[in-house]
Amino acid sequence: MQSAKRPKKVGTWQAVGGLVAHFRKKAGLTQEQFAAVAKVHIDTLRSIEQGRLALQDDRAIQFDELLGTDGVLFALVEKLPVRERMPAFAQGLADIEETAVSILSYETQMIPGLLQTEDYCRASFASRFPRFEDETEEQWVSSRMERQRIWQRKQPPFGHFIFEESILRTALGGPDVMREQIRKVREACDQIHVGIQIMPVGRVPHAGLAGPMLILETPAHEHAVYLEVQRASFLVDDPHEVSVYQLKYGMLRSQALSPEESASVLERLLGES
């Protein structure tokens, strides 16, 4: 007896892309014709229609106008949750982050995403190798900015950030972009729900030599650790493993500059630049 085949799962962006293709065909346009009218690369349009690339808000508005769809596409993508706008591997992180009561972050190479300015964020993705397609880069920038909405919650999470001093001395995006980024971090120091500590150059011993980490606490007071290296990332929720990372983070807090000393470093850098 043959087992019944499981229906093929259709992802959110495949469904959105299918709708774009439907409206395009209804308008009597080939992919090549519509790409030319919309001033997008043909491969970009194909990626959107096949669900490999998310349809961004501004692009949805443009497509609605060109196809005469009365705002249908924008109305659809605008209502999608933050996790749907993120790459699949980071969606688990977004789910926990949206409702987290505390977020502890240690970074070694860049300002943490939850504290980045849009220009600094864009510069970080522009530096990525191999390069993203322009549409993909904008999708990631938009996703990261969306994540920062957690600070606008009625009851925002407690956020504590430790990062290496060398990050502040690397002018990613140029001096002006870096200055605005440092200013944003300094302003965050004054928020009652945010703590920032800088790890000075040459600090030994150092509990974070194995790399960055993000520790999240859920409303049920469960904990998970998000780890990201190169092209791989994963969530750790085994209590024994999470405990090890919590101990590491506790040691990092004792080794880094105090919040007051860290704020002074940021002020000096703003005065120097």
C-alpha positions, 0 to 999 in steps of 0.5 A, spaced: 500 500 500 502 506 498 503 512 503 499 518 501 504 524 499 505 529 504 502 536 501 508 541 499 509 546 505 508 553 502 512 558 505 509 565 507 514 569 501 512 563 496 505 565 497 506 573 497 511 571 490 505 567 487 500 573 488 505 578 485 506 573 479 498 572 479 497 580 478 503 581 473 500 575 469 493 578 470 496 585 467 498 581 461 506 582 463 511 578 462 517 577 467 521 581 463 516 587 461 514 588 468 522 588 471 523 593 466 517 597 468 519 596 475 526 598 474 528 592 478 533 586 475 530 580 472 533 576 477 530 580 483 523 579 480 524 572 479 527 571 486 521 575 489 515 571 485 519 564 487 519 566 494 526 566 495 526 574 496 522 578 501 517 583 498 519 589 502 514 595 504 516 600 499 517 595 493 510 592 495 507 600 494 511 600 487 508 594 485 501 595 487 501 602 483 504 599 477 499 593 477 493 597 479 492 592 485 489 598 490 494 596 495 493 589 496 500 587 496 502 592 501 496 591 506 499 583 506 506 584 507 505 590 512 501 585 517 507 580 517 510 579 523 518 581 524 520 573 524 517 573 517 521 578 515 528 575 517 532 569 514 530 563 516 536 561 521 534 567 525 527 566 526 527 562 532 531 568 535 526 573 533 521 569 536 524 569 543 527 576 542 520 579 541 517 577 548 524 577 552 524 580 559 532 580 559 537 580 553 545 579 555 549 580 549 557 580 548 560 582 541 567 582 539 567 585 532 561 590 531 556 594 535 550 589 537 544 589 532 539 592 537 544 598 538 546 599 531 544 606 527 541 604 520 547 607 517 552 603 521 547 597 520 547 598 512 555 599 512 556 592 516 552 588 510 555 592 505 562 590 508 559 582 507 563 577 503 561 575 498 556 581 497 548 580 497 544 582 492 542 590 493 534 587 495 537 582 499 541 587 503 536 592 504 531 586 507 536 584 512 537 592 514 530 592 514 529 586 519 535 588 524 531 595 524 525 592 526 528 588 531 529 594 535 522 595 536 522 591 542 525 597 546 518 601 544 514 596 548 510 598 554 515 594 558 521 593 554 526 588 556 532 589 560 538 589 555 545 588 558 551 589 552 558 588 553 563 589 547 570 590 545 573 597 545 576 595 538 569 595 535 569 603 537 575 604 534 574 601 527 570 606 523 565 602 519 562 606 514 566 612 515 568 617 521 561 620 520 557 614 521 561 611 526 560 618 530 553 617 530 553 610 532 557 612 538 553 617 540 547 612 540 550 607 544 552 613 549 545 615 549 543 608 551 547 608 557 542 613 560 536 608 559 534 605 565 533 598 562 539 598 558 546 597 561 553 597 557 560 595 559 566 596 554 571 590 554 578 594 554 583 592 549 588 587 552 584 585 558 587 578 561 584 574 563 578 574 558 572 569 559 570 571 552 575 568 547 571 563 544 567 568 541 560 572 541 554 570 545 546 572 546 543 570 552 535 571 552 530 570 558 523 568 556 517 571 560 516 564 563 524 565 566 526 560 561 533 561 558 536 560 551 543 562 548 544 564 541 550 563 537 553 565 531 559 564 527 561 565 520 555 562 516 552 558 521 548 560 527 543 556 532 540 556 539 542 552 545 536 551 550 539 545 554 539 548 561 546 545 563 549 548 557 546 555 558 548 555 565 555 555 562 554 561 558 551 564 564 557 563 568 561 566 562 557 572 561 558 573 569 565 573 569 565 578 563 561 583 567 567 583 572 572 583 567 569 589 563 569 596 565 564 599 569 558 602 566 560 609 568 567 608 566 564 605 559 560 611 558 566 616 559 570 612 554 564 613 549 564 621 551 572 621 550 571 618 543 566 623 541 570 628 543 576 626 539 572 624 533 
